[in-house]
Each structure stands twice: as structure tokens, then as C-alpha cells.
């Protein structure tokens, strides 16, 4: 949150790098949210909460004199969340991540 509200120097990598950074950040946040709350699948609740978090960040930036609201940033955030959702079948096959979906959760249910 701090990084989204401080003044940053002129763009170093350009607009494409900025949007890729947004998408990768929200891909990682999606993974972290999904692995933090293993008792539920990655669905609308997790994705919606992350998207809302990105929207709140943009709204806060709109109020700051040195930052601005950017709808394309919000779309890039959504692309990262959607990208994570699309990658779940691949991640389920990777030994490092497979356990997230095969461990027994509360009540003995496998996820």
C-alpha cells in the first residue's frame, strides 16, 4: 500500500512495463490469497476482494496531488487476477504447489 501512495520518479521502463508490473503484482497477490485461505477455492470472493483492493488503491491515488487514477492500471490488475485463475490447472500439476489442492482442509475435505 505504501508503494502505491508515495511519489515516484519519472517512469523508468515506460507504460508497458508499468502495466506488466500491475498484472504480475496482482497475479502474485492472487496466489498469496489463494494459498492463505485454503479452505475455499479461488472464486469470486477472493478475486473480487483483490479487484476491490486495486480499485481502492486507484481511488486513493486519485486524491493525491502526485498520483492519478488510471483505469488501465485497474484493468491490468484484473488481468493479473484472471491470469492466476487461468493458471490454476497448471499450478495443480507442479509438485511445489500441488499440495495446496490435495491437503485435507477443515472437516477433512480435500481441496
C-alpha positions as CSV (number, residue, x, y, z in Angstrom):
1,X,0.0,0.0,0.0
2,X,2.8,2.4,0.8
3,X,4.4,2.0,-2.6
4,X,1.1,3.0,-4.3
5,X,0.9,6.3,-2.5
6,X,4.4,7.7,-2.4
7,X,5.8,10.0,-5.0
8,X,7.9,8.1,-7.6
9,X,10.4,9.4,-10.1
10,X,9.6,9.7,-13.8
11,X,8.8,6.4,-15.5
12,X,11.9,4.4,-16.0
13,X,10.5,1.5,-18.0
14,X,7.6,3.0,-19.8
15,X,3.8,2.3,-19.8
16,X,4.1,-1.3,-20.9
17,X,6.4,-2.2,-18.1
18,X,4.0,-0.4,-15.6
19,X,1.0,-2.4,-16.8
20,X,3.0,-5.7,-16.8
21,X,4.1,-4.8,-13.2
22,X,0.4,-4.3,-12.2
23,X,-0.6,-7.7,-13.8
24,X,2.3,-9.6,-12.2
25,X,1.7,-8.0,-8.8
26,X,-2.0,-9.0,-8.8
27,X,-1.1,-12.5,-10.1
28,X,1.2,-12.9,-7.1
29,X,-1.4,-11.3,-4.7
30,X,-4.0,-13.8,-6.1
31,X,-1.6,-16.7,-5.5
32,X,-1.0,-15.5,-1.9
33,X,-4.7,-15.0,-1.2
34,X,-5.5,-18.4,-2.6
35,X,-2.8,-20.2,-0.6
36,X,-3.6,-18.2,2.6
37,X,-7.2,-19.3,2.6
38,X,-7.0,-22.9,1.5
39,X,-10.4,-23.8,2.9
40,X,-12.0,-22.2,-0.1
41,X,-11.4,-22.3,-3.8
42,X,-10.2,-19.3,-5.8
43,X,-13.5,-17.9,-6.9
44,X,-15.5,-14.7,-7.0
45,X,-14.9,-13.8,-3.3
46,X,-11.1,-13.9,-3.5
47,X,-10.9,-12.4,-6.9
48,X,-13.5,-9.7,-6.1
49,X,-11.7,-8.8,-2.9
50,X,-8.4,-8.4,-4.8
51,X,-10.0,-6.4,-7.5
52,X,-11.7,-4.1,-5.0
53,X,-8.4,-3.6,-3.2
54,X,-6.9,-2.5,-6.6
55,X,-9.8,-0.1,-7.1
56,X,-9.4,1.4,-3.6
57,X,-5.7,2.0,-4.4
58,X,-6.6,3.8,-7.6
59,X,-9.2,5.9,-5.7
60,X,-6.7,6.8,-3.1
61,X,-4.2,7.8,-5.8
62,X,-6.9,10.0,-7.4
63,X,-6.9,12.0,-4.1
64,X,-3.1,12.5,-4.1
65,X,-1.6,15.5,-5.9
66,X,1.4,13.5,-7.2
67,X,-0.5,10.4,-8.3
68,X,-3.5,9.8,-10.5
69,X,-6.4,7.4,-11.1
70,X,-5.7,5.1,-14.1
71,X,-8.4,2.8,-15.5
72,X,-5.8,0.9,-17.5
73,X,-3.9,0.1,-14.2
74,X,-7.2,-1.3,-12.8
75,X,-7.6,-3.4,-16.0
76,X,-4.1,-4.7,-15.7
77,X,-4.8,-5.7,-12.1
78,X,-7.8,-7.6,-13.3
79,X,-5.7,-9.3,-16.0
80,X,-3.3,-10.5,-13.3
81,X,-6.1,-11.9,-11.2
82,X,-7.7,-13.6,-14.3
83,X,-4.2,-14.9,-15.3
84,X,-3.8,-16.6,-11.9
85,X,-7.3,-18.1,-12.2
86,X,-6.3,-19.5,-15.7
87,X,-3.0,-20.8,-14.4
88,X,-4.6,-22.9,-11.6
89,X,-4.8,-26.1,-13.7
90,X,-1.1,-25.8,-14.5
91,X,-0.1,-25.0,-10.9
92,X,-2.1,-28.0,-9.7
93,X,0.4,-30.2,-11.6
94,X,3.5,-28.7,-10.2
95,X,4.9,-30.6,-7.2
96,X,5.7,-27.5,-5.3
97,X,2.1,-26.2,-5.4
98,X,0.2,-29.4,-5.8
99,X,-0.2,-29.8,-2.0
100,X,-2.5,-26.8,-1.8
101,X,-5.2,-28.7,-3.6
102,X,-4.6,-32.1,-2.2
103,X,-4.3,-31.5,1.6
104,X,-7.2,-32.1,3.8
105,X,-8.8,-28.9,5.0
106,X,-11.1,-28.3,8.0
107,X,-13.6,-31.0,8.3
108,X,-11.5,-33.5,6.3
109,X,-12.5,-32.2,2.9
110,X,-9.8,-32.3,0.2
111,X,-9.5,-29.2,-1.9
